[in-house]
Amino acid sequence: MAAIQRALRESNGNRTLAARKLGIHLASLYRKIAKYKLT
C-alpha cells in the first residue's frame, strides 16, 4: 500500500504514470486503489 501511495505522490496523482512506476497494468492499479480505499 505504501508503494502505491508513493507512486501516486511522485506522479502527482497521474494514475497511468503511477502504474508504470509500479510495473503493473492500469486496471490493476485501479483495483488496488479501490481495495485499499485510496484517493
LOPAMAR-130825 format. One record per residue (C-alpha): residue number from 1; residue in three letters; z, x, y. Coordinates in nm, 3 decimals. Layout:
BEGIN
ATOM   k   r       z       x       y
ATOM NUM Ala       Z       X       Y
...
% end
This chain:
BEGIN
ATOM   k   r       z       x       y
ATOM   1 Met   0.000   0.000   0.000
ATOM   2 Ala   0.080   0.283   0.242
ATOM   3 Ala  -0.263   0.436   0.179
ATOM   4 Ile  -0.431   0.109   0.271
ATOM   5 Gln  -0.228   0.077   0.591
ATOM   6 Arg  -0.304   0.438   0.684
ATOM   7 Ala  -0.678   0.397   0.618
ATOM   8 Leu  -0.688   0.081   0.831
ATOM   9 Arg  -0.498   0.253   1.112
ATOM  10 Glu  -0.721   0.562   1.101
ATOM  11 Ser  -1.033   0.345   1.110
ATOM  12 Asn  -0.897   0.132   1.398
ATOM  13 Gly  -0.896  -0.177   1.179
ATOM  14 Asn  -1.255  -0.132   1.060
ATOM  15 Arg  -1.229  -0.251   0.701
ATOM  16 Thr  -1.565  -0.110   0.596
ATOM  17 Leu  -1.465   0.239   0.707
ATOM  18 Ala  -1.119   0.199   0.554
ATOM  19 Ala  -1.275   0.108   0.218
ATOM  20 Arg  -1.498   0.416   0.237
ATOM  21 Lys  -1.199   0.638   0.316
ATOM  22 Leu  -1.017   0.495   0.015
ATOM  23 Gly  -1.322   0.525  -0.209
ATOM  24 Ile  -1.317   0.156  -0.306
ATOM  25 His  -1.551  -0.136  -0.260
ATOM  26 Leu  -1.502  -0.356   0.045
ATOM  27 Ala  -1.430  -0.657  -0.176
ATOM  28 Ser  -1.153  -0.463  -0.348
ATOM  29 Leu  -1.001  -0.379  -0.012
ATOM  30 Tyr  -1.006  -0.745   0.091
ATOM  31 Arg  -0.830  -0.840  -0.235
ATOM  32 Lys  -0.563  -0.575  -0.182
ATOM  33 Ile  -0.511  -0.684   0.179
ATOM  34 Ala  -0.459  -1.042   0.060
ATOM  35 Lys  -0.236  -0.934  -0.229
ATOM  36 Tyr  -0.004  -0.730  -0.007
ATOM  37 Lys  -0.035  -0.971   0.289
ATOM  38 Leu  -0.159  -0.701   0.526
ATOM  39 Thr  -0.340  -0.773   0.850
% end
